[in-house]
Amino acid sequence: MSDRAPIAPTPQGAHAVLVVDDEPHACKWFARLYGNEFVVLTAGSVNEALALLEQRGHEVAVLLTDFSMPERNGVALLSEVRVHHPHISRLLVSAYADKDVAMSAVNQGQVEKILEKPLDETLTRQTLRHALTISRERARDQALLARRAATLRETLGFLAHEVTSPLATVSGYLSAMKNLQEQSGSSSDESLLAMINAAQRRTDYAQSLVSTFVQSARDASRGDSSARLFASDLVQAVRDEYPFEPSEADWLACDLMADFEVPGRRDLLYLVLCTLIKNALIALRDARPAEPLVWVRLLRVAPAPGLGEQPAIEVVDNGPGIPAHLLPRLTREPVTTRADSGGSGMGLLFCQRVMSSIGGSVSVVSAPGEGTTITLHFPFTEPHQATVIT
């Protein structure tokens, strides 16, 4: 038996080893043998361990559990700990007969190391020391990320205030100017009034973007996942809030019957859809057909031949189309056909990156003179029924 002096627990933070085994004498033997170096807590079942972690999870740095236990096995415990207590290092004790199951657990990332029965004291001590070090490093990293996230939220809140205040002032000035122009009744002022209205729409749109990002940051800080976002909600938000030029809102038609729940952040997906709508409207302005149309619909479609159907948002316009040689490059590099008017080509690249981050993708189909179809492919979710809006 080692004569190493016990490690003094840190005043704050995780420092203990939780041992879970349905055989009481095994827990007592472990605490007696390793208690001279580690703070050892014990539990006799998965449910008992989870109850202890509910109360004292912040103290536990390492969880070592037997695999074979009644009702629920050790892998089930470690799977829950991985989700609810990510700072804890997860170790599994298994007999040779359980090796295949244990290896499967390792491959799935539920277990970080396996110790085989009977435990070798030297190896076990080394493993516990290493696991304790890893847990403390992990806890420090998580604390650092939390501080950075808090700083980012505070910075975003400050910037939102600094941006929203002048935007509100500008909006107020524009409303006052609009009232004055309308009261004057001069037909020569119609162009000025049109410019004021356009500026008002863009100001309101900018305010809505700031509010959306601030709300997303607040929800993330609270871990708020209760608000479910459906594709129809996203389309309707764009329909209501996008700063359409006069009559351009009439170009938009929507079919929202094949609704589905959307993963990912609302603010980013909102910007993605706004980007596609904006590109379609600009294309129609540059080469306006007799009846301009931007058709947004929800559907199920395969992202590539041979793959299964996935939920998708499709944006179709009947504009001039895109040259064939540009299509393969659109979602891989900055490409624009409007460089002379300020286009950067970053719009579709941004859309692709956002969709990739949630496990989705973007596809573009177009031909000169035949319009453009851009499809956002989402990971599969359960269907949700909605309505048709025209």
N, C-alpha and C positions, 0 to 999 in steps of 0.2 A: 504493500500500500504506500502511496506517495505521502511524504511528510511536508509537501508544499503548503505554505500558509494560505489561508483563504484570501481571495481577492475581495477587497472592500468594495461594496456596491457603490456606484456613483450616486450622488445625492439626488439627481434627477435623471430620468430616462430609463431605458430598458437595460437590465443587468442580470435577470434571473433565467434559469433553465427550467422549463416545464416538462416533466416526464409523465407520459400517459401510458398506463398499462393496467389491464383488468385484474392482474394478480397482485394483491396488496404486498406480498412479501418481496416482489420484484421492485416495487416502488421504494419500499423501506431499504432494501439492499443498495439500490442506486444512490439514495440520499445519504446513506451512511458511508459509502465508498467514495463518492465524489463531492460530498458536502464540505470537505476540508479546503476545496479550491473554488467551488461554485455555490451560488445561492440556488438551492434546488426546491422547486414546487412540484407537487404531485397531483395527479387526477386518475380516477379509476375507470373512466369511460369517456367517449367522445362528448356526450352531453355535459358531463361534469367539467371537462376541459373547456368547452365553449362558455359555460357559465362562469368559470374562473376568469377566462380571458375577457368576458364582458365587464368584469369588475376590475381586473388588474392587468389587462393586456398591455398597458403602458410600461409595466415592470418587466415583462417577458421579452428576452432577446432571442432565446433559442427554444424551439419546440422539438422534443424527441419523443416519438410515439411508436408503440408496437403496431404491427400491421394487423394481426389477427385478434379481433375483439368482437364480442357479441353485439348484435344490432347494427352497428356501423363500424367499419374498419378504419385503420389509421390514415389511409389515403383520402377517405371522405373528410376526415378532420383537417388534413393538411390542405385540401382543396379550398375549404372555407377560410382557413387562416390566410392563405395566399391572397384572397380577395379582401378580407376585412382587417387583417393585421399585416400589411405588406412589409413592415420593418423586421418581422420575425424570421430568423433562419430556420428552415424546415428540414428535419432529419427523420429518417424512418428506420426502425429496427425490424428486420424480417428474418424468418427461417429460410433455409435453402429452398424449401418447397414453394415459397411465395415469390421466388425470384422473378419469374416472368411478369407477374402482376406489378411487382416493385419497379422493375425496369421500365414498364409501360408508364408508370407514374413519373419516373424521372424524365422520360422522353416528352411527356406532356407538360413538363415544367412545374409540376405540383410538389416535387421533392428535390432537394438540392444535393443530398447525399444519403446513401444507404449504409447502415451498419449491420453486419450479419451476426446472428446469434451463434454461439455465446459471445458476448461482448469482450473484446480485448481491451484491457484497461489502458494501456499506453496509447493505442490508436484512438480510443474513445476520448481520452483527455485531449489529445491533439486536435481531434475533430471539433470538440466543444470549444476549445480556445479559438480555433479558426472561425467557427460559426459565430461566436460572440463578437469577434473583431469585425466580421462582415456585417453583422446586424448593426453595430454601432456606426460603421461607415455609412450604411444604408440610411440609418436614422438621421445622420448629419446631412446627407445628400437631400433627403426629403425635407428637412427643416430649411435647408438653403433654397430649395425650389419653392417652398411655401413663402419664404421671405421675398424671393424675387417676384412671385406671383402677386403678393400683397403690394409690393412697390409698383408693379406694373398697373394694378388696379387703381392705386392712388394717383399715379401719373395720368392714367386714362381719365379718371374723374376730374383732375385738375384741368387737363386739356379740353375735356368736354365742356367744362364751365367757361373756359377762356374762349372757346369757339362758339358755344351756344349763345352767350351774352351778346356778342356783336351781331350774330345772325338774327337774334330777336330784334335788335335795334334796327338792322337793315330791313327786316320784314315790316317793322312798324313804319319806317320812313316810306317804304314802297307803297304800303296801304294808304298812307296820307297823300302821297303823290297821285296814286290812282284816283282817289276821291276828288282831288282838285281837278284832275284832267277830265273826269266824267262830269263834274259840275260845270266846267267851262263850255262843254257842248260844241267845241270847235272841231269840224271835220278834219282840219289840217293837223290836229294833234293825234290822229288815229294811230300813226306809226309809233309815236312816243308811247301811247297807251299800250300798244302791243309789246313794246320792249319792256315796259314796267311789268306787264303780266308775265312775260317770260322769265324775268328776273325773280318775280315773286314765286313762281313755280319751282325754280331751281333752289331758291333759299329754303323753301319748305322741304324740299327733297333732302337738302344737306342736313337740315335739322333732324329729319327722320332717321338718316343714317347714323348721326351721332347718338341719338337716343337708342337705336337698335344695338350698337356696339357697347354702350354703357350697360344696358340691360343684360346683354350676354355676359359681360364681365362680372356683374353682380350675381347672376345665376351660377356661374362657374365657381365663384368664391363660396357660395352656399352649398355647392354640390347639388344644385336643384336639377333633378332629371324628371320631375313630375309633369312638366309641360310637354305634351306630345305635339309634334309638328307634322302636319300632313301636307302633301304636295299641293292640294287645292288651296290651303291657307297661304302658302308661299306665292302661288300665282295670283291669288286675289290681292295680297298685299302689294305686289308690284303693280297690278292693275289700278289700285286705289292711290298709290303714292308716287308712281313714276311721273316726272315732269313732262308729260306729253305736250308737244306744240299743238296749237288750235287744230282741231279735226283729226289729229293723228290717233287719238284714243279710239276713234271710230274704226281705225284700221285693224284693231286688235279683236280677235275672236278666240274663245277658249272652250275646250271640251274637257271637263273635269270628272267624267264618269268613272274612269278607272283609277280612283284615288288610292293612295298608299301612304304609309307613315315614312317620313324622311329622316334618315340619320344625320348626324353632324350638326354644326352650329347654324342657327337661323341667319345670323348676320352675314356669314360668308356665302351661304347658299342664296340669300336674297341678292347679294352683289353679283353672283354668277348669273342669275336669271335677268337682273337688270342689264348686265353687260350684253347678253344675247339679244334682249329686246332693243337696246340702243343700237347695236350693230345692224339689226334688221331694219330699223327705222331710217338709219343713215343711208343704207343701201337703197331703200325705196325713194328717199329724197333725191339722191343723185341721179336715179334713172326711174322716174315715177311712171308706173304703169297706169292704165285707165282706171283700174280698181285696186288700189294698194291693199295688201292683206298681210297681216302677221298672225299666224295660226298657232296657238299654244294648246297642246293636248297632252293628256296623261294616257299612257298605254303600257302594254307589255310587249317587249321586243327583244330579240337576241342581239347582244352586242357584237357578235361575229358569227360567221357560218359555223355550224356544229355545236354551238353553245346553247344552253337553255334560255328561255325568255326571262327577262328581268324587268322590274318596274322602271319607267323612264318618263322624262319630260322632253317633249319634242317642240322645237321652235322652228316654224316654217315661214319663209317669206317668198313672195313672187317677184323679187327684184332681179337685178341683172346677172346674178350668179357670180361664181369665183372661177378664175382660170384653173385648168386642170393641173398645171405644173406647181401651183401653190398649195393644193389640198394636202399632200402628205406632210407639209412642213408646218401647218397652221397650229397644231397643238404641241409642237416640239421646239419651236424657236420663234422669236418675234418676227412676224411677217405681216405687212400691211399693204393695202392697195391705196391708202389715203395718206401717204407720207407728206404730200404737199399741203394737206389741210390739218396737220397735227396728229395724225394717227401714229401709234407706236407699235402696234402689233402685239402688245402685251395682254390684251383682253382674253383671247382664247387660251393663251398660255396660263394665265391666272385661273381660268375655269378648269383646265385640265388638272392643275395642281390641287385645287380644292377637291375635285371629284376623286382624284387618286387617294387623297388623305382619308376618305371614308370608304375606300374599297370600290369606288365606281370608276367611270371613264366617260370620255366625250368622243362622239363620232360626228364627222362632217360629210355631207353628200351635197354636191352642187355641180352645175354645168353652166357655161355662159348662156344667158338668155332663158334659163329654166329655173331660176330661183335657188334658194339654199335651204337645206334642212340640217339643223344641228340637234343632236340628241344627247341628253344627259342620262347615262345608265347608272342606276342605283342598285346597291345590294338588295336581294329579295326581302320583302316584308309582306305581312298579311294585307289583303285587299281591304279597301274602305270605300263605301259607296258615296258618291257626291252627285253633282248636277252639271248640266250643260249651261254655259254662259256665252251669249253671242253679242 
